[in-house]
Amino acid sequence: MSAFDLYADFTEAELANLSAFDRAALIAEAEALRIEAVKARGHVPPECGDRIPHAPARGAIRVFEGVTLYPDGEDGWKPAPSGHMGRKTMARADAFDVMEAKARKRLFSPGQKAMGRFYGALYEAHMSAGVQCASLEARVDRSGSGGGEFIDAVLRDRQRLDVLRARIGDGVAMRLRKQRPSARGSRVSIPDRRLVDAVCIEGRTLSEVLSAAGWAVTGKARAALRAALCDALERMMGPQHRGRIVTARYEGCE
């Protein structure tokens, strides 16, 4: 039961007629439920160990188990969990994790998710380059050898972003038909680039993208938007099919 459910059991007249003692008890119970709900959002799974702090602001997480190849005999290797003391690892869930958790099925291929995460990480690294080495000591160190390497890395990331964005193209994922403004309401078209940025950089789900653009959140609309996102991610990868082998090439991104 939540604090909202607790108050929902009473009518406005019943709440107004409560004594001061009963009202204080109701408020205390509602506050205890609120605190319990906040703590639940920061829950740490037992399999991840007891040294990870509870942090409600951390948001949604996913749990995975790292695997490493260990020697098996003289020439062999075998995979085995590599977590410290057998523990699993927590990672913040991104938009892809949240959408698949809600749908309880796989919505994107591993390659598509890897491409989306690569694009988001590349954008974040490039945008944060301007605030790196802001201290006086770092600037002094940069004045010697190695300063040019930093600039080269920034320019290389910029080039990679340009290549990937060119592959996204200027298409429109959700296009408005020719309608009068009074008929289409507050809906706006959703370009492919805007869709990719919203999911991969801003961490928005497809439902949130639709809502922000004024579209009704329906299964049909989500399916159309997901298909457009998958197509955009495939274009960004530049897949080549060779028999049964599928490779993702990043020409111009090296």
C-alpha positions in Angstrom: 0.0 0.0 0.0 1.2 3.5 -0.8 0.5 6.8 0.9 -1.9 7.6 -1.9 -3.8 4.4 -1.3 -4.0 5.1 2.4 -5.7 8.5 1.9 -7.9 7.0 -0.8 -9.7 4.9 1.8 -11.2 8.0 3.3 -13.6 10.5 1.9 -13.1 14.2 2.3 -15.8 14.4 4.9 -14.2 11.6 6.9 -10.8 13.2 6.8 -12.3 16.5 7.9 -14.0 14.8 10.9 -10.8 13.0 12.1 -9.6 14.0 15.5 -6.2 15.7 15.9 -4.8 12.4 17.3 -6.1 10.3 14.5 -5.0 12.8 11.9 -1.5 12.8 13.3 -1.4 9.0 13.3 -2.6 8.9 9.7 0.1 11.4 8.6 2.8 9.4 10.4 1.6 6.2 8.7 1.6 7.9 5.3 5.1 9.2 5.9 6.3 5.8 6.9 4.9 4.4 3.6 6.5 7.2 1.6 10.0 6.5 3.2 9.6 2.8 2.6 8.8 3.4 -1.1 11.9 5.7 -1.4 14.1 3.1 0.2 12.7 0.4 -2.1 13.9 2.5 -5.1 17.4 2.3 -3.9 17.4 -1.5 -3.1 20.6 -3.3 -3.8 20.1 -7.0 -4.8 21.7 -9.4 -2.3 23.8 -11.1 -5.0 25.7 -7.8 -5.6 27.0 -7.7 -2.0 26.4 -5.5 1.0 29.0 -2.8 0.4 27.0 -1.0 -2.3 25.1 1.9 -0.6 21.4 2.2 -1.0 20.8 5.2 -3.3 17.2 6.0 -4.4 18.5 8.6 -6.8 20.5 6.0 -8.7 17.4 5.1 -10.7 16.7 1.8 -12.4 19.5 -0.8 -12.5 20.3 -4.0 -14.2 22.3 -6.9 -12.7 24.8 -8.9 -14.8 27.5 -11.4 -14.1 31.0 -10.8 -15.6 32.6 -13.8 -17.2 36.3 -14.3 -17.9 38.3 -17.0 -19.6 40.5 -18.9 -17.1 43.2 -21.5 -17.9 42.0 -25.0 -18.0 44.8 -27.5 -18.1 47.9 -26.7 -20.2 46.3 -25.4 -23.4 42.6 -25.1 -22.6 40.5 -22.2 -21.4 37.1 -22.1 -19.8 34.7 -19.3 -19.0 33.8 -18.7 -15.3 32.2 -15.8 -13.3 34.8 -13.1 -12.5 32.9 -11.1 -9.9 34.7 -10.4 -6.6 33.8 -13.1 -4.1 31.3 -14.5 -6.6 29.2 -11.3 -6.6 27.3 -10.0 -9.5 27.6 -6.4 -10.8 25.1 -3.6 -10.9 24.8 -1.1 -13.8 22.4 1.8 -14.3 19.7 0.8 -16.7 19.5 2.8 -19.8 16.4 3.4 -22.0 16.9 0.1 -23.8 17.0 -1.8 -20.5 13.9 0.0 -19.2 11.9 -0.6 -22.4 12.7 -4.3 -22.6 12.0 -4.8 -18.8 8.6 -3.2 -19.2 7.8 -5.3 -22.4 9.3 -8.4 -20.8 10.8 -9.4 -24.1 13.7 -8.4 -26.4 12.8 -5.4 -28.5 16.3 -4.7 -30.0 19.1 -6.9 -31.2 22.4 -6.9 -29.3 24.1 -5.0 -32.1 21.4 -2.3 -32.1 21.8 -1.8 -28.4 25.6 -1.7 -28.6 25.4 0.9 -31.4 23.0 3.1 -29.4 25.1 2.9 -26.3 28.3 3.6 -28.3 26.7 6.7 -29.8 25.5 7.9 -26.4 28.9 7.4 -24.8 30.7 9.0 -27.7 28.4 12.1 -27.5 28.9 12.3 -23.7 32.7 12.0 -24.0 32.8 14.7 -26.7 30.6 17.1 -24.9 32.5 16.8 -21.7 35.9 17.4 -23.4 35.6 21.1 -22.9 35.5 20.8 -19.1 38.4 18.4 -18.8 41.7 19.6 -17.4 40.1 22.9 -16.1 42.5 23.1 -13.1 45.7 25.2 -13.2 47.9 22.2 -12.6 46.4 20.2 -15.5 46.7 23.2 -17.8 50.4 23.5 -16.9 50.9 19.8 -17.6 49.1 20.1 -20.9 51.3 22.9 -22.0 54.1 20.4 -22.6 54.1 17.3 -24.7 50.8 15.5 -25.2 48.5 18.6 -25.5 48.1 18.0 -29.2 46.9 14.4 -28.6 44.0 15.7 -26.6 42.9 18.0 -29.4 43.3 15.2 -31.9 41.1 13.0 -29.8 38.4 15.7 -29.5 38.4 16.2 -33.3 38.3 12.5 -33.9 35.2 12.1 -31.7 33.6 15.0 -33.6 34.3 13.2 -36.9 32.8 10.0 -35.6 29.7 11.8 -34.5 29.4 13.4 -37.9 29.7 10.1 -39.7 27.1 8.4 -37.5 24.7 11.3 -37.8 25.1 11.3 -41.5 24.1 7.6 -41.5 20.9 8.5 -39.4 19.9 10.8 -42.3 17.1 13.4 -42.5 14.2 11.0 -42.5 11.2 11.3 -40.2 10.1 8.5 -37.9 6.6 9.8 -37.2 5.3 12.1 -39.9 2.2 14.2 -39.6 -0.3 13.9 -42.4 -1.5 17.1 -44.0 -4.0 18.2 -41.4 -5.3 21.5 -40.2 -3.7 22.7 -37.0 -7.0 22.4 -35.2 -7.2 18.7 -36.3 -3.7 17.6 -35.5 -3.6 19.3 -32.1 -0.2 19.7 -30.4 1.4 16.8 -32.3 4.7 17.4 -34.1 6.7 15.2 -36.4 9.5 13.1 -34.9 12.7 13.1 -37.1 14.9 10.1 -37.0 17.8 12.1 -35.6 15.6 13.4 -32.8 14.4 9.9 -32.0 17.9 8.5 -31.8 19.1 11.4 -29.6 16.1 11.1 -27.3 16.7 7.4 -26.6 20.5 7.0 -26.8 21.5 10.4 -25.3 18.6 11.6 -23.1 17.6 8.1 -22.0 13.9 8.5 -22.9 11.7 5.5 -23.7 9.6 5.3 -26.8 6.4 6.2 -24.8 8.1 9.3 -23.4 9.2 10.4 -26.9 5.7 10.0 -28.2 4.3 12.0 -25.2 6.8 14.8 -25.6 5.8 15.1 -29.3 2.1 15.2 -28.5 1.3 11.8 -29.9 -1.1 9.3 -28.2 0.9 6.5 -26.6 -0.6 3.4 -28.2 0.8 0.0 -29.1 0.6 0.9 -32.8 2.5 4.1 -32.3 5.2 2.5 -30.2 5.6 -0.3 -32.7 6.1 2.2 -35.6 8.6 4.3 -33.6 10.5 1.2 -32.5 10.8 0.1 -36.1 12.1 3.5 -37.1 14.6 3.4 -34.3 15.8 -0.1 -35.2 16.2 1.0 -38.9 18.2 4.1 -37.8 20.5 2.0 -35.6 21.1 -0.5 -38.4 22.0 2.3 -40.7 24.5 3.6 -38.1 26.1 0.2 -37.9 26.4 -0.2 -41.6 25.8 -4.0 -41.6 27.3 -6.4 -44.1 25.7 -9.8 -44.6 28.2 -12.4 -45.7 26.5 -15.8 -45.7 25.5 -16.5 -42.1 28.0 -13.9 -40.6 26.9 -10.4 -39.9 29.5 -7.8 -39.3 29.2 -4.2 -38.2 31.6 -1.8 -39.8 32.4 1.7 -38.6 33.9 3.2 -41.7 35.1 6.7 -41.0 34.8 6.2 -37.3 38.3 4.7 -36.6 
